[in-house]
Amino acid sequence: MQFKLEATDTNSSARAGTIDLAHGPVETPIFMPVGTVGTVKGVHQRELKEDINPDIILGNTYHLYLRPQTPIIEKAGGLHKFMNWDSNILTDSGGYQVYSLSANRKIKEEGVKFKSHIDGSFHVFTPENVMEIQRSIGADIIMAFDECTPYPCDYQYAKRSMKMTHRWLDRCLDHLKTLPYNYGYEQAFFPIVQGSTYKDLRRESAEYIASVGAEGNAIGGLSVGEPAEEMYEMTAVVTEILPKDKPRYLMGVGTPINILENIALGIDMFDCVMPTRNGRNGMLFTAHGTINIKNKKWEDDFSAIDEMAITWVDTAYSKAYLRHLFTVNEMLGRQIATIHNLGFYLWLVREARKHILAGDFTDWKNSMVQQMDKRL
């Protein structure tokens, strides 16, 4: 993996760059649509490629391990071939999913024993076998196994958890040295900064993560219920320390406003289920604010969903038609809304990149934040 930093905004820490990966270049800042189980929910791969065209999407180690299971993915020749996707994929390590199973898992130094949400069967994730699973899946970027702490989190617990995440990172790195690449191309490896919302722990973790010299670095344990201002504060602490010549990935974030504010703090990569999940429930993100398309006010509004975000959805369908589809519970409505939201998110980060390169990002960002912070 190679990362080329192309520009930095003069009035913020916003960056534009390019990550070269096995399945093509990724222009940053980038939003990665979430394809949890080998599909971006509700979106055909053809539509994903032709209408949204992300340079990279995300898959989930925990879910793919349980279904279809890694032997099936290996027989298919890796996740790219299994799901017919010829662009890049990042897999998270399953740490967040294990965190969300708080009632059905036990965390120990060796790893995490958890109960499947599907059939109640017991499984164990360790730093070592999570690296093996991600080799089998074959993503272009793979993540270290970590523990994601809840919010709020006791200081001593956060510290113990962070130290264990660092020890797990060492085990991930040691085991990766013994594992060949499965499909004829290299995988980049990103460790994860933890430390909850404590500045001293975030600094310590960022310094440790930076010291291992990985191809890129991630920030975890945010967007778990903390106020946005705390998220931004922790991000700023970490980006001051993480190396500037490596891409920075803020995991699980967030709203369009969250994304722009974190781009300004020096973040390059994002993922979140919000555009797809909210879209399926009739919540649309636009350049002028959010729309609940189920509201009666859109019944006879024949204007485009959002004229600024130029995707085929916006030029082909009106608000009135989309509201009608939701009213009659037509599956196409959820599909259009999902594609619209993903198209908007990708439009937003690509516009951010243009303005970073043009040198006027901060003014544009401030204007967009004010514009988007509305319910229409």
SULMOHU-V613169 format. One record per pair of residues at least 24 apart in sequence whose ideal C-beta (glycine too) atoms are under 10 Angstrom apart, sorted by the first residue. I is the first residue (numbers start at 1). J is the second residue. If there is no record, write none. Layout:
I&J / I&J
This chain:
1&26 / 1&140 / 1&141 / 1&186 / 1&187 / 1&188 / 1&189 / 1&190 / 1&214 / 1&215 / 1&216 / 1&246 / 1&247 / 2&188 / 2&215 / 3&28 / 3&188 / 3&215 / 3&216 / 3&243 / 3&245 / 3&246 / 3&247 / 3&248 / 3&268 / 4&28 / 4&245 / 5&244 / 5&245 / 5&246 / 5&247 / 5&268 / 6&353 / 6&356 / 6&357 / 7&353 / 7&356 / 7&357 / 7&358 / 7&359 / 7&361 / 8&244 / 8&266 / 8&356 / 8&359 / 8&361 / 9&263 / 9&264 / 9&266 / 9&352 / 9&355 / 9&356 / 9&357 / 9&358 / 9&359 / 9&360 / 9&361 / 9&362 / 9&364 / 9&365 / 10&356 / 10&359 / 10&360 / 10&361 / 10&362 / 11&264 / 11&359 / 11&360 / 11&361 / 11&362 / 11&363 / 11&365 / 11&366 / 12&261 / 12&263 / 12&264 / 12&265 / 12&266 / 12&356 / 12&361 / 12&362 / 12&365 / 13&235 / 13&236 / 13&239 / 13&240 / 13&244 / 13&248 / 13&262 / 13&263 / 13&264 / 13&265 / 13&266 / 13&267 / 14&260 / 14&262 / 14&263 / 14&264 / 14&265 / 14&266 / 14&267 / 14&268 / 14&352 / 14&353 / 14&355 / 14&356 / 14&361 / 14&362 / 14&365 / 15&239 / 15&244 / 15&247 / 15&248 / 15&263 / 15&264 / 15&266 / 15&267 / 15&268 / 15&353 / 15&356 / 15&361 / 16&263 / 16&268 / 16&352 / 16&353 / 16&354 / 16&355 / 16&356 / 16&357 / 16&358 / 16&361 / 17&245 / 17&246 / 17&247 / 17&268 / 17&353 / 17&356 / 18&55 / 18&247 / 19&55 / 19&56 / 19&88 / 19&140 / 19&141 / 19&188 / 19&215 / 19&216 / 19&246 / 19&247 / 19&268 / 19&269 / 20&188 / 21&55 / 21&56 / 21&87 / 21&88 / 21&89 / 21&90 / 21&139 / 21&140 / 21&141 / 21&185 / 21&186 / 21&187 / 21&188 / 21&215 / 22&80 / 22&88 / 22&89 / 22&138 / 22&139 / 22&140 / 22&141 / 22&181 / 22&183 / 22&184 / 22&185 / 22&186 / 22&187 / 22&188 / 23&55 / 23&56 / 23&80 / 23&85 / 23&86 / 23&87 / 23&88 / 23&89 / 23&139 / 23&140 / 23&185 / 24&55 / 24&56 / 24&86 / 24&87 / 24&88 / 24&140 / 25&55 / 25&56 / 25&88 / 26&54 / 26&55 / 26&56 / 26&87 / 26&88 / 26&90 / 26&140 / 26&141 / 26&247 / 26&268 / 26&269 / 27&55 / 27&56 / 27&268 / 27&349 / 27&350 / 27&353 / 28&55 / 28&56 / 28&247 / 28&248 / 28&249 / 28&263 / 28&267 / 28&268 / 28&269 / 28&270 / 28&349 / 28&352 / 28&353 / 28&356 / 29&247 / 29&248 / 29&259 / 29&260 / 29&262 / 29&263 / 29&266 / 29&267 / 29&268 / 29&269 / 29&270 / 29&348 / 29&349 / 29&350 / 29&351 / 29&352 / 29&353 / 29&356 / 30&54 / 30&55 / 30&56 / 30&88 / 30&247 / 30&249 / 30&268 / 30&269 / 30&270 / 30&271 / 30&345 / 30&346 / 30&349 / 30&350 / 30&352 / 30&353 / 31&55 / 31&56 / 31&57 / 31&58 / 31&253 / 31&256 / 31&259 / 31&269 / 31&270 / 31&271 / 31&272 / 31&275 / 31&342 / 31&344 / 31&345 / 31&346 / 31&347 / 31&348 / 31&349 / 31&350 / 31&352 / 32&56 / 32&57 / 32&58 / 32&59 / 32&88 / 32&89 / 32&90 / 32&141 / 32&249 / 32&269 / 32&270 / 32&271 / 32&272 / 32&345 / 32&346 / 32&349 / 33&57 / 33&58 / 33&271 / 33&272 / 33&273 / 33&275 / 33&276 / 33&338 / 33&341 / 33&342 / 33&345 / 33&346 / 34&58 / 34&59 / 34&60 / 34&92 / 34&252 / 34&271 / 34&272 / 34&273 / 34&274 / 34&275 / 34&276 / 34&277 / 34&342 / 35&59 / 35&60 / 35&63 / 35&64 / 35&79 / 35&83 / 35&85 / 35&89 / 35&90 / 35&91 / 35&271 / 35&276 / 36&60 / 36&62 / 36&63 / 36&64 / 36&92 / 36&97 / 36&273 / 36&276 / 37&62 / 37&63 / 37&64 / 37&66 / 37&67 / 37&68 / 37&83 / 38&63 / 38&64 / 38&67 / 38&68 / 38&73 / 38&76 / 38&79 / 38&82 / 38&83 / 38&84 / 38&85 / 38&89 / 38&137 / 39&83 / 39&85 / 40&83 / 40&85 / 40&275 / 40&276 / 40&338 / 40&339 / 40&342 / 41&273 / 41&276 / 41&277 / 41&279 / 41&280 / 41&334 / 41&335 / 41&338 / 42&276 / 42&279 / 42&280 / 42&331 / 42&332 / 42&334 / 42&335 / 42&336 / 42&337 / 42&338 / 42&339 / 42&342 / 43&276 / 43&279 / 43&335 / 43&338 / 43&339 / 43&342 / 44&335 / 44&339 / 45&83 / 45&84 / 45&85 / 45&86 / 45&87 / 46&84 / 47&312 / 47&313 / 47&335 / 47&338 / 47&339 / 47&342 / 47&343 / 48&85 / 48&87 / 48&339 / 48&342 / 49&84 / 49&85 / 49&86 / 49&87 / 50&312 / 51&311 / 51&312 / 51&313 / 51&339 / 51&340 / 51&342 / 51&343 / 51&346 / 52&311 / 52&312 / 52&313 / 52&338 / 52&339 / 52&340 / 52&341 / 52&342 / 52&343 / 52&344 / 52&345 / 52&346 / 52&347 / 53&87 / 53&311 / 53&343 / 53&346 / 53&350 / 54&87 / 54&88 / 54&342 / 54&345 / 54&346 / 54&349 / 55&87 / 55&88 / 55&346 / 56&87 / 56&88 / 56&89 / 56&90 / 56&139 / 56&140 / 56&141 / 56&269 / 56&271 / 57&83 / 57&85 / 57&87 / 57&88 / 57&89 / 57&90 / 57&139 / 57&271 / 57&342 / 58&88 / 58&89 / 58&90 / 58&91 / 58&92 / 58&139 / 58&141 / 58&143 / 58&251 / 58&269 / 58&270 / 58&271 / 58&272 / 58&273 / 59&83 / 59&85 / 59&89 / 59&90 / 59&91 / 59&92 / 59&134 / 59&137 / 59&138 / 59&139 / 60&91 / 60&92 / 60&93 / 60&94 / 60&96 / 60&97 / 60&137 / 61&91 / 61&92 / 61&93 / 61&94 / 61&95 / 61&96 / 61&97 / 61&125 / 61&130 / 61&131 / 61&133 / 61&134 / 61&136 / 61&137 / 61&139 / 61&142 / 61&143 / 61&145 / 62&91 / 62&92 / 62&93 / 62&94 / 62&95 / 62&96 / 62&97 / 62&98 / 62&100 / 62&101 / 62&114 / 62&116 / 62&117 / 62&123 / 62&125 / 62&130 / 62&133 / 63&92 / 63&94 / 63&97 / 63&117 / 63&118 / 64&91 / 64&94 / 64&133 / 64&134 / 64&136 / 64&137 / 64&139 / 65&94 / 65&97 / 65&116 / 65&123 / 65&125 / 65&129 / 65&130 / 65&133 / 65&134 / 65&136 / 65&137 / 66&94 / 66&97 / 66&116 / 66&117 / 66&118 / 66&119 / 66&121 / 66&123 / 67&116 / 67&118 / 69&133 / 69&136 / 70&129 / 70&132 / 70&133 / 70&134 / 70&135 / 70&136 / 70&137 / 70&138 / 71&136 / 72&136 / 73&133 / 73&136 / 73&137 / 73&138 / 73&182 / 74&135 / 74&136 / 74&137 / 74&138 / 74&182 / 74&183 / 76&138 / 77&138 / 77&182 / 77&183 / 77&184 / 78&135 / 78&136 / 78&137 / 78&138 / 78&139 / 78&182 / 78&183 / 78&184 / 78&185 / 79&134 / 79&136 / 79&137 / 79&138 / 79&139 / 79&140 / 79&183 / 80&137 / 80&138 / 80&139 / 80&140 / 80&183 / 80&185 / 81&138 / 81&183 / 82&137 / 82&138 / 87&140 / 88&139 / 88&140 / 88&141 / 88&188 / 89&137 / 89&138 / 89&139 / 89&140 / 89&141 / 89&142 / 89&187 / 90&134 / 90&139 / 90&140 / 90&141 / 90&142 / 90&143 / 90&187 / 90&188 / 90&190 / 90&216 / 90&218 / 90&249 / 90&251 / 90&269 / 90&271 / 91&130 / 91&133 / 91&134 / 91&137 / 91&138 / 91&139 / 91&140 / 91&141 / 91&142 / 91&143 / 91&187 / 92&130 / 92&134 / 92&139 / 92&141 / 92&142 / 92&143 / 92&144 / 92&145 / 92&146 / 92&190 / 92&192 / 92&218 / 92&220 / 92&249 / 92&251 / 92&252 / 92&271 / 93&125 / 93&127 / 93&130 / 93&131 / 93&133 / 93&134 / 93&142 / 93&143 / 93&144 / 93&145 / 93&146 / 93&148 / 93&168 / 93&172 / 93&190 / 93&192 / 93&218 / 93&220 / 94&123 / 94&125 / 94&130 / 94&133 / 94&134 / 94&143 / 94&145 / 94&146 / 95&125 / 95&130 / 95&143 / 95&144 / 95&145 / 95&146 / 95&147 / 95&148 / 95&165 / 95&168 / 95&192 / 95&194 / 95&220 / 95&221 / 95&251 / 96&143 / 96&146 / 96&147 / 96&148 / 96&192 / 96&220 / 96&221 / 96&223 / 96&224 / 96&251 / 96&252 / 97&125 / 97&148 / 98&123 / 98&125 / 98&130 / 98&145 / 98&146 / 98&147 / 98&148 / 99&146 / 99&147 / 99&148 / 99&149 / 99&150 / 99&220 / 99&221 / 99&224 / 100&148 / 100&150 / 100&224 / 102&150 / 107&147 / 107&161 / 107&164 / 108&164 / 109&164 / 109&167 / 109&168 / 110&168 / 110&171 / 111&145 / 111&168 / 111&171 / 112&145 / 112&147 / 112&168 / 126&168 / 126&171 / 126&172 / 126&175 / 127&165 / 127&167 / 127&168 / 127&169 / 127&170 / 127&171 / 127&172 / 127&173 / 127&174 / 127&175 / 127&176 / 128&168 / 128&171 / 128&172 / 128&174 / 128&175 / 128&176 / 128&178 / 128&179 / 129&175 / 130&168 / 130&171 / 130&172 / 130&175 / 131&171 / 131&172 / 131&173 / 131&174 / 131&175 / 131&176 / 131&177 / 131&178 / 131&179 / 131&187 / 131&189 / 132&175 / 132&176 / 132&178 / 132&179 / 132&182 / 134&172 / 134&176 / 134&179 / 134&182 / 134&187 / 134&189 / 135&175 / 135&176 / 135&179 / 135&180 / 135&181 / 135&182 / 135&183 / 135&187 / 136&179 / 136&182 / 136&183 / 137&182 / 137&183 / 137&187 / 138&181 / 138&182 / 138&183 / 138&184 / 138&185 / 138&187 / 139&187 / 139&188 / 140&185 / 140&186 / 140&187 / 140&188 / 141&187 / 141&188 / 141&189 / 141&190 / 141&215 / 141&216 / 141&218 / 141&247 / 141&249 / 141&269 / 142&172 / 142&176 / 142&187 / 142&188 / 142&189 / 142&190 / 143&172 / 143&189 / 143&190 / 143&191 / 143&192 / 143&216 / 143&218 / 143&220 / 143&249 / 143&251 / 144&168 / 144&169 / 144&170 / 144&171 / 144&172 / 144&173 / 144&176 / 144&189 / 144&190 / 144&191 / 144&192 / 144&209 / 144&212 / 144&214 / 144&217 / 144&218 / 144&220 / 145&169 / 145&171 / 145&172 / 145&191 / 145&192 / 146&172 / 146&191 / 146&192 / 146&193 / 146&194 / 146&205 / 146&218 / 146&220 / 146&221 / 146&251 / 147&192 / 147&194 / 147&220 / 147&221 / 148&192 / 148&194 / 148&196 / 148&220 / 148&221 / 148&222 / 148&224 / 148&251 / 148&252 / 149&194 / 149&195 / 149&196 / 149&197 / 149&201 / 149&220 / 149&221 / 149&224 / 150&196 / 150&221 / 150&224 / 150&225 / 151&196 / 151&197 / 151&221 / 151&222 / 151&223 / 151&224 / 151&225 / 151&226 / 151&227 / 151&230 / 151&231 / 152&196 / 152&197 / 152&224 / 152&225 / 152&226 / 153&195 / 153&196 / 153&197 / 153&198 / 153&201 / 153&221 / 153&224 / 153&226 / 154&196 / 155&196 / 155&197 / 155&198 / 155&200 / 155&201 / 157&196 / 158&194 / 158&195 / 158&196 / 158&197 / 158&198 / 158&201 / 158&202 / 158&205 / 158&221 / 159&194 / 159&195 / 159&196 / 159&198 / 159&200 / 159&201 / 159&204 / 159&205 / 161&194 / 161&195 / 161&196 / 161&201 / 161&221 / 162&193 / 162&194 / 162&195 / 162&196 / 162&198 / 162&201 / 162&202 / 162&204 / 162&205 / 162&208 / 162&221 / 163&194 / 163&201 / 163&204 / 163&205 / 163&208 / 164&194 / 165&191 / 165&192 / 165&193 / 165&194 / 165&195 / 165&205 / 165&208 / 165&209 / 165&220 / 165&221 / 166&191 / 166&193 / 166&194 / 166&204 / 166&205 / 166&208 / 166&209 / 166&211 / 166&212 / 168&192 / 169&194 / 169&205 / 169&208 / 169&209 / 169&212 / 169&214 / 170&208 / 170&212 / 172&212 / 172&214 / 173&212 / 173&213 / 173&214 / 186&215 / 187&215 / 188&214 / 188&215 / 188&216 / 188&247 / 189&214 / 189&215 / 189&216 / 190&214 / 190&215 / 190&216 / 190&217 / 190&218 / 190&246 / 190&247 / 190&248 / 190&249 / 190&251 / 190&269 / 191&215 / 191&216 / 191&217 / 191&218 / 191&220 / 192&217 / 192&218 / 192&219 / 192&220 / 192&221 / 192&249 / 192&251 / 193&217 / 193&218 / 193&219 / 193&220 / 193&221 / 193&222 / 193&234 / 193&235 / 193&237 / 193&238 / 193&239 / 193&241 / 193&242 / 193&248 / 193&250 / 193&251 / 194&218 / 194&219 / 194&220 / 194&221 / 194&222 / 195&219 / 195&220 / 195&221 / 195&222 / 195&234 / 195&237 / 195&238 / 196&221 / 196&222 / 196&224 / 196&226 / 196&230 / 196&234 / 197&221 / 197&222 / 197&224 / 197&226 / 197&227 / 197&230 / 197&231 / 197&233 / 197&234 / 197&237 / 198&234 / 198&237 / 199&233 / 199&234 / 199&236 / 199&237 / 199&238 / 200&237 / 201&234 / 201&237 / 202&233 / 202&234 / 202&235 / 202&236 / 202&237 / 202&238 / 202&240 / 202&241 / 203&237 / 203&238 / 203&240 / 203&241 / 204&241 / 205&237 / 205&238 / 205&241 / 206&234 / 206&237 / 206&238 / 206&239 / 206&240 / 206&241 / 206&242 / 206&243 / 207&238 / 207&241 / 207&242 / 208&241 / 209&238 / 209&241 / 209&242 / 209&243 / 210&238 / 210&241 / 210&242 / 210&243 / 210&246 / 211&243 / 213&243 / 213&246 / 214&243 / 214&246 / 215&246 / 215&247 / 216&242 / 216&243 / 216&246 / 216&247 / 216&248 / 216&249 / 216&268 / 216&269 / 217&241 / 217&242 / 217&243 / 217&246 / 217&247 / 217&248 / 217&249 / 217&268 / 218&242 / 218&247 / 218&248 / 218&249 / 218&250 / 218&251 / 218&269 / 219&248 / 219&249 / 219&250 / 219&251 / 219&252 / 219&253 / 219&262 / 219&267 / 219&269 / 220&249 / 220&250 / 220&251 / 220&252 / 221&251 / 221&252 / 222&250 / 222&251 / 222&252 / 222&253 / 222&254 / 222&258 / 222&262 / 223&250 / 223&251 / 223&252 / 223&253 / 223&254 / 223&255 / 223&258 / 223&262 / 223&270 / 223&272 / 223&274 / 224&252 / 228&253 / 228&254 / 228&255 / 228&257 / 228&258 / 228&261 / 228&262 / 229&261 / 231&258 / 231&261 / 231&262 / 231&265 / 232&258 / 232&261 / 232&262 / 232&264 / 232&265 / 233&265 / 234&265 / 235&261 / 235&262 / 235&264 / 235&265 / 235&266 / 235&267 / 236&262 / 236&264 / 236&265 / 236&266 / 237&265 / 238&265 / 238&266 / 238&267 / 239&265 / 239&266 / 239&267 / 239&268 / 240&265 / 240&266 / 242&266 / 242&267 / 255&285 / 255&290 / 255&345 / 255&372 / 255&373 / 256&285 / 256&286 / 256&287 / 256&289 / 256&290 / 256&341 / 256&344 / 256&345 / 256&348 / 256&349 / 256&368 / 256&369 / 256&372 / 256&373 / 257&285 / 257&348 / 257&365 / 257&368 / 257&369 / 257&370 / 257&371 / 257&372 / 257&373 / 258&369 / 259&345 / 259&348 / 259&349 / 259&352 / 260&348 / 260&349 / 260&351 / 260&352 / 260&361 / 260&364 / 260&365 / 260&366 / 260&368 / 260&369 / 260&372 / 261&365 / 261&369 / 263&348 / 263&349 / 263&352 / 263&353 / 263&355 / 263&356 / 263&361 / 263&365 / 264&352 / 264&356 / 264&361 / 264&362 / 264&365 / 264&366 / 264&369 / 268&349 / 269&349 / 270&345 / 270&349 / 272&345 / 274&341 / 274&345 / 275&337 / 275&338 / 275&339 / 275&340 / 275&341 / 275&342 / 275&343 / 275&344 / 275&345 / 275&346 / 276&334 / 276&337 / 276&338 / 276&339 / 276&341 / 276&342 / 276&345 / 277&338 / 277&341 / 278&337 / 278&338 / 278&341 / 279&333 / 279&334 / 279&335 / 279&336 / 279&337 / 279&338 / 279&339 / 279&340 / 279&341 / 279&342 / 279&344 / 280&326 / 280&331 / 280&333 / 280&334 / 280&335 / 280&337 / 280&338 / 280&341 / 281&326 / 281&334 / 281&337 / 282&322 / 282&323 / 282&325 / 282&326 / 282&327 / 282&333 / 282&334 / 282&337 / 283&337 / 283&341 / 283&375 / 284&309 / 284&313 / 284&319 / 284&322 / 284&336 / 284&337 / 284&338 / 284&340 / 284&341 / 284&344 / 284&376 / 285&309 / 285&337 / 285&340 / 285&341 / 285&342 / 285&343 / 285&344 / 285&345 / 285&348 / 285&372 / 286&314 / 286&340 / 286&341 / 286&344 / 286&371 / 286&372 / 286&374 / 286&376 / 287&344 / 287&347 / 287&348 / 287&351 / 287&368 / 287&371 / 287&372 / 288&368 / 288&371 / 288&372 / 288&374 / 288&376 / 289&371 / 289&372 / 289&373 / 289&374 / 289&375 / 289&376 / 290&372 / 290&373 / 290&374 / 290&375 / 290&376 / 291&319 / 291&322 / 291&323 / 291&337 / 291&340 / 291&374 / 291&375 / 291&376 / 292&323 / 292&326 / 292&375 / 292&376 / 293&319 / 293&320 / 293&322 / 293&323 / 293&324 / 293&325 / 293&326 / 293&327 / 293&333 / 293&336 / 293&337 / 293&340 / 294&322 / 294&323 / 294&326 / 294&327 / 294&333 / 295&319 / 295&323 / 295&375 / 295&376 / 296&323 / 296&327 / 297&323 / 297&376 / 298&322 / 298&323 / 298&324 / 298&326 / 298&376 / 299&323 / 299&324 / 299&327 / 304&340 / 305&336 / 305&337 / 305&340 / 305&341 / 305&343 / 305&344 / 306&340 / 306&343 / 306&344 / 306&347 / 306&376 / 308&344 / 308&347 / 308&348 / 308&351 / 308&368 / 308&371 / 309&340 / 309&341 / 309&343 / 309&344 / 309&345 / 309&346 / 309&347 / 309&348 / 309&351 / 310&343 / 310&347 / 311&339 / 311&340 / 311&341 / 311&342 / 311&343 / 311&344 / 311&346 / 311&347 / 312&336 / 312&339 / 312&340 / 312&343 / 313&337 / 313&338 / 313&339 / 313&340 / 313&341 / 313&342 / 313&343 / 313&344 / 314&339 / 314&340 / 314&343 / 314&344 / 314&347 / 319&376 / 344&372 / 348&372
